[in-house]
């Protein structure tokens, strides 16, 4: 794709200009995503916080989706359309959940909130579950899976991690070397500090690249080849081994899947996920830790 024709690269470039005071506003994040056909949504309260059901069809399978936004932004509304595309393609319905922003609330408040949403969903007695998240939502999704295993809770059938931010110390070389127009290392360092508060990125239970991933469900990791966080995905794949599949899309930026319905590469990523997850949903209900 020509750089000038890439809406996600253009969006992050404009966000960088806004952060540097060169632009007053940029388009909303959710404007990148086309409206998925045949999808309804309804607001609910889950574990005391706002949540959103996104329902392309009646299904027992549920995707629990945790949005990204650097722990300071994003919402169930910014990711409503992306979740709709993923759910429609995979034959699930999606529940998008919210959590408190940093630095007003710091770790573990966000993880505690999504854990409450997960246990609420388990209590509903729905069918097989997919756990998904993008960027910092990927950290929350994977941390939630580790916590669920350690607490003996039923585990999801599969996980989708989109451009997951799993190294909160930003140790990957791609933070310094990649053609990322927005996620420079100093910016991501600041986001991490705001979320962690007094905790350390290398504390046990925070550093997912040192975590014990034994017994977790299979995960599909998708990342853009030009994003600063791509080494997070590579390192996680190396850590998880055969339990994970990694797809790196050349030339793509952070969370390029947000252009679902607009660009061919985003649509391909959605279809790849659907083809990957359907066998897991067909063969498993909730599994036990």
Helices and strands as residue ranges (DSSP letters): G 3-5, H 7-19, G 29-32, E 40-46, E 49-55, E 62-66, H 80-90, E 93-97, H 109-123, E 129-134, H 136-150, E 158-162, H 174-177, H 185-196, E 218-224, H 230-240, G 241-243, E 244-249, G 256-259, H 264-283
